[in-house]
Amino acid sequence: MSKPEAGESHHGAVEAMPAQPVRRMRRAERREQILDAATRAFARAGYAATGLDDIAAEAELTRAMLYRHFESKADLYRAVLDRACTRLAEATGADDFDESAISALLRAATADPDGFRLLFRYAAREPDFRDLIDSITAASREVGRRNLARVIPEGPWLDWAASLIPGFTLEAVIAWLDAGRPDPDQAADRIAAAVHGVMAAAQPAP
């Protein structure tokens, strides 16, 4: 093969080289990639301070690519919360509140800490998304009351415990995340001990 003369373009030689294959994600995979990036971005700066450009940069995509999957930032945020809620339901399963429920919450929080914080810490402060958190809170209180009624007599202190314990447990799990997840093998027992303290306080005075 003859060498190109001085000043001759190498363009033809470059064009002859095979292009590197670019892996194209399926639509579902791309959506999950965007949700992962959005979860990280929202958890880092909050809903109001996070723009679509921030999420696109986090996902290493363009804004146009985001719009192929989500109509707006609000639509994307709602999808992030819905996914976190679905993962939580899959992790916790049964509607009995006992020691296994605390372990399940810890597993869910460990598997998706950003999503867990968004769901139970940040979304509660966003009026446009408060309906989802309110529905979870109401369901948690109902489950808590039904299970606590087995050990706490009917009355205002049962109402108090049923209102307090679900939120207290969630805050305990988030505080454990914030503390760096210390003693993971003992965390469920420690949180359970605190919950039992609330239950004891709700018992009738001797």
C-alpha positions in Angstrom: 0.0 0.0 0.0 1.4 3.4 -1.0 1.9 6.0 1.7 -0.2 9.2 1.3 1.6 12.1 -0.4 2.5 15.1 1.8 -0.6 17.1 2.5 -2.9 14.3 1.5 -5.8 13.8 3.9 -5.9 10.7 6.1 -9.7 11.0 6.2 -10.2 8.1 3.8 -8.0 5.9 6.0 -9.9 6.8 9.1 -13.3 6.2 7.5 -12.1 2.7 6.5 -11.5 1.8 10.2 -14.4 -0.1 11.8 -16.3 2.1 14.3 -16.3 1.0 17.9 -19.6 -0.6 18.8 -21.8 1.5 21.0 -24.1 -0.4 23.4 -27.7 0.8 23.2 -29.7 0.3 26.3 -33.2 -1.0 26.1 -35.9 1.5 27.1 -36.4 -0.1 30.5 -32.7 -0.2 31.2 -32.3 3.5 30.2 -35.3 4.4 32.4 -33.7 2.7 35.4 -30.4 4.5 34.7 -32.2 7.8 34.8 -34.1 6.9 38.0 -30.8 5.9 39.7 -29.2 9.2 38.7 -32.2 11.2 39.7 -32.4 9.5 43.1 -28.8 10.4 43.8 -29.2 14.0 42.5 -32.4 14.7 44.4 -31.0 13.2 47.6 -28.0 15.4 47.3 -29.6 18.8 46.7 -33.4 18.4 47.2 -36.2 18.7 44.7 -36.2 22.5 44.3 -32.5 22.9 43.9 -32.1 20.1 41.4 -32.6 20.8 37.7 -32.9 18.5 34.8 -29.4 19.5 33.7 -28.1 18.3 37.0 -29.8 14.9 36.5 -28.7 14.7 32.9 -25.1 15.3 34.0 -25.4 12.7 36.8 -26.8 10.2 34.3 -24.2 11.3 31.6 -27.1 11.9 29.2 -28.7 14.9 27.4 -31.8 16.7 28.5 -33.4 15.4 25.3 -32.8 11.9 26.4 -34.5 12.6 29.7 -37.6 14.0 27.9 -37.9 10.8 26.0 -38.8 9.0 29.2 -40.2 11.7 31.5 -42.4 14.7 30.7 -41.0 17.0 33.4 -38.9 17.2 36.6 -42.1 16.6 38.6 -42.9 13.5 36.6 -39.4 12.2 37.2 -39.5 13.0 40.9 -42.8 11.2 41.2 -41.4 8.2 39.4 -38.4 8.1 41.8 -40.7 8.2 44.8 -43.0 5.5 43.3 -40.0 3.2 42.7 -38.7 3.7 46.3 -42.2 3.0 47.6 -42.4 -0.2 45.5 -39.0 -1.4 46.7 -40.0 -0.7 50.3 -43.2 -2.8 49.9 -41.3 -5.6 48.3 -38.7 -5.6 51.2 -41.2 -5.4 54.0 -43.9 -7.7 52.6 -46.3 -8.6 55.4 -48.4 -6.1 57.3 -47.5 -7.3 60.7 -45.4 -4.9 62.8 -42.9 -7.0 64.7 -39.1 -7.5 65.1 -38.9 -8.8 61.5 -40.5 -5.6 60.2 -37.6 -3.6 61.6 -35.1 -5.9 60.0 -36.9 -5.5 56.7 -36.8 -1.7 57.0 -33.1 -1.8 57.7 -32.6 -4.0 54.6 -34.6 -1.7 52.4 -32.7 1.3 53.7 -29.4 -0.3 53.2 -30.2 -1.4 49.7 -31.4 2.1 48.6 -30.4 4.7 51.2 -31.0 7.7 48.9 -34.4 6.5 47.9 -35.3 5.7 51.5 -34.3 9.2 52.6 -36.2 10.8 49.7 -39.3 9.0 50.6 -39.4 9.6 54.3 -37.4 12.7 54.9 -37.4 15.0 51.9 -40.7 14.2 50.1 -42.6 15.0 53.2 -41.4 18.6 52.9 -42.7 19.0 49.4 -46.4 20.0 49.2 -46.8 18.7 45.7 -45.7 15.2 46.7 -47.0 15.0 50.3 -50.0 12.9 49.2 -47.9 9.9 48.7 -46.2 10.2 52.1 -49.6 10.9 53.8 -51.0 7.7 52.3 -48.0 5.7 53.6 -48.3 7.3 57.0 -52.0 6.5 57.3 -51.5 2.9 56.3 -48.6 2.5 58.8 -50.7 3.9 61.6 -53.5 1.5 60.7 -51.2 -1.5 60.7 -49.5 -0.3 63.9 -52.7 0.2 65.7 -54.0 -3.3 64.7 -50.9 -5.0 65.9 -50.4 -2.9 69.0 -54.0 -3.6 70.1 -52.8 -7.1 71.0 -50.6 -5.8 73.8 -52.0 -2.3 74.7 -55.5 -1.8 76.0 -58.0 0.2 73.9 -57.9 3.9 74.6 -56.0 7.1 74.1 -52.6 5.6 74.9 -53.1 3.0 72.2 -53.9 5.8 69.8 -50.7 7.6 71.0 -48.5 4.6 70.5 -50.0 3.7 67.1 -49.4 7.3 65.9 -45.9 7.5 67.3 -44.2 4.2 66.7 -44.3 4.0 62.9 -42.7 7.4 62.4 -40.4 6.8 65.3 -39.2 3.6 63.7 -38.6 5.2 60.3 -36.7 8.1 62.0 -34.6 5.6 63.9 -33.6 3.8 60.6 -32.8 7.1 58.9 -30.7 8.2 61.9 -28.9 4.9 61.7 -28.1 5.5 58.1 -26.9 9.0 58.9 -24.6 7.6 61.7 -22.8 5.4 59.1 -24.8 2.2 59.7 -23.1 1.1 62.9 -23.3 -2.5 64.1 -25.6 -3.7 61.4 -26.0 -7.1 63.1 -27.3 -5.4 66.2 -29.2 -2.4 64.7 -32.6 -4.2 64.6 -32.4 -5.2 68.2 -31.4 -1.7 69.3 -34.2 -0.1 67.4 -36.6 -2.7 68.7 -35.5 -2.0 72.3 -36.4 1.7 71.7 -39.8 0.7 70.3 -40.5 -1.5 73.3 -39.8 1.5 75.5 -42.6 3.4 73.8 -44.9 0.4 74.1 -44.1 0.1 77.8 -44.9 3.8 78.3 -48.3 3.2 76.7 -49.2 0.5 79.2 -51.7 1.3 82.0 -50.2 2.6 85.2 -50.0 -0.1 87.9 
